[in-house]
């Protein structure tokens, strides 16, 4: 069975979504003091790393 690749979001939209998620994490937790990001090995780890990088950029950590 051939796999059909379909893009739901382009790279700019993905970056915008990750930025928003990162801001939401900061807003809902009042900063980064008690935040732990955990990602499932297959794709969650790279996602958690991208969110972590964005949070570091915003917070200057």
C-alpha positions in Angstrom: 0.0 0.0 0.0 1.7 3.3 -1.1 1.8 6.0 1.5 0.3 9.3 0.5 2.2 12.3 1.9 0.0 15.3 2.7 1.3 18.5 4.3 -1.1 19.9 6.8 1.1 22.9 7.7 4.0 24.6 5.9 7.2 25.3 7.8 6.2 28.9 8.7 2.9 27.7 10.1 4.6 25.0 12.2 7.1 27.5 13.6 4.2 29.8 14.5 2.3 27.0 16.2 5.5 26.0 18.2 5.9 29.7 19.2 2.3 29.8 20.4 2.6 26.6 22.3 5.8 27.8 24.0 4.2 31.1 25.0 1.2 29.1 26.4 3.4 27.0 28.5 5.1 30.0 29.9 1.8 31.9 30.5 0.1 29.0 32.2 3.0 28.1 34.4 4.2 31.6 35.3 7.6 31.1 33.9 10.0 28.1 33.6 10.9 27.4 37.2 8.8 24.1 37.5 8.4 23.2 33.9 9.6 19.8 32.6 9.2 18.9 28.9 8.9 15.2 28.1 8.7 13.8 24.6 8.0 10.3 23.3 11.1 9.0 21.6 9.9 8.7 18.0 8.9 12.3 17.4 8.2 13.8 20.7 11.8 14.4 21.7 12.6 16.6 18.7 9.3 18.5 19.3 10.2 19.0 23.0 13.6 20.2 22.0 12.2 22.8 19.6 9.8 24.0 22.3 12.6 24.1 24.8 14.7 26.2 22.4 11.8 28.6 21.9 11.3 29.0 25.6 15.0 29.6 26.2 14.9 32.3 23.5 11.9 34.0 25.1 13.1 33.7 28.7 16.8 34.4 28.0 17.6 31.2 29.9 
